[in-house]
Amino acid sequence: MAFTELSPAEKRRYERHLILPEFGEAGQLKLKNGSVLIVGTGGLGSPLALYLAAAGVGRIGLVDFDVVDESNLQRQIIHFTSDVGRTTLESAKRKILEINPSAIVETYETALRADNALEILRNYDVIVDGTDNFPTRYLVADACTILGKPNVYGSIFRFEGQVTVFNYQDGPSYRCLYPEPPPPGLLPSCAEGGVLGVLPGVVGVLQATEAIKIITGIGTTLKGRLLLYNALDLTFRTVKVRRNPKWAVGAEHPDVKGLVDYEQFCGLKRHGEIADEISVAELKAWRDQGRSFTLVDVREPHEYDHVNLGGKLIPLKSVLDRQSEIPREGVVVVQCKVGGRSRQAIEALKVAGYRNLLNLAGGIVAWQREIDPTLPRP
C-alpha cells in the first residue's frame, strides 16, 4: 500500500528536504514509498545504507553473507569494533534502524547466485551494486537487464573510483561498457592492491545520490556517463558510455537471455569445477599427511618477511625469469595474499609449458583466517 502523506514526526525529521523547492513533500513521499536493494554491505554498502536510511528510503534490502573482521573497520563505517565477529547483515541492520527506526530492512544472508538473483532483485525499485568481484558484478548487471531494473554501479581500487547508472531510461547497461570480464587475476582485488579508507565513502555517497535521484525523479543522473574519481589529485571527470542494442534493456535480439554460471564466465571455473585450485583445508590435510608438493609464494619480500607459510619466495614479476627454480614434476601450489597474483603466475607459467600447478584459494589470508589465526594478519 502506497503512503499518501508524511506523519508530523516525519515532517520534522526531513525538514531540510521539505524546504528544497525541487524536492519538497512529494519527493519525500517518493522516498518513503521507494525501495533499494544494496548488494554488499562492505566499503560501498556502508555509506550507501547509512545515507539511504537517513534520507528516508522506506524499504532497504541488504545482500551479504560475510562476518565483520577487524580489517574491515578501516573503510566499512557501518561496522564498529564491537561488531567484529558478528555477521555483516546483523551489524548493518542495527545501524540502519538506529538512524531510522521506521525503515523496513530486509536481509538476505546468502551469496547472490544465478538461481536466486532474479527472485531477490525483482521486488526493488533500484539495485545498487556494492560488490567487489567480477562474477557477482556481471550477475547483478545481467539480472538488472533482464528485469529492467536501474543498476547504480560503483567500483573502487586503491585511490580511484567509478560511478554510473545503468539500465535507466533507455540508457546503456554494464555490458555496453564491459562486454567481457578481464582475464582472471589481471586486476588485483582491494585485499591485494589496497584501498584508501575514505575512497568508498566518496563513491558510496555518489551512488546513494544517484539512487535518490532515480526514486524522486529530480536532477540528471549519470546515465550514459561514467564518472571517474581520483583521490590523489582530487579530480572528477566523465566519459561517455554508449548504448549497445545487443546488451541494453529492451533489445530486440538481446545477447543477455538468461543468467549463467558467472564463476565459469569470468574464468574462475572450467567444466563446472574450480580451475586448478586447492583450498587451505586441503593444503593443511596434505601437510598433515606428509604429501609431497612444492609451495611457491609470489608475494613481495616485505610481505613474506611479515608472515609466510614457508614456501619458496619468487615474486610475481620474477616468476618467468626464475622458472628454473620451479619444478616441472610433482605438484606445485602457488600462493599469494588472496589468490589473484598466484592466478596470474599460474597463467604465465602455463604459457611456459607447466601443467602441474594449483592455486591456493584465498591465499595466506584464508590460511590465517581458517587454519591458523595465531599467524600475524597478512
PyMOL commands that set and color helices and strands:
alter all, ss='L'
color gray80, all
select helices_A, chain A and resi 8-13+15-18+24-33+45-55+70-74+81-83+88-99+117-121+134-147+174-177+190-193+199-216+262-265+280-289+301-306+316-318+323-325+340-351+363-370
alter helices_A, ss='H'
color red, helices_A
select strands_A, chain A and resi 35-39+59-64+104-109+126-129+151-157+160-166+225-230+235-240+269-270+273-274+277-278+294-297+312-313+332-335+357-360
alter strands_A, ss='S'
color yellow, strands_A
deselect
rebuild
show_as cartoon
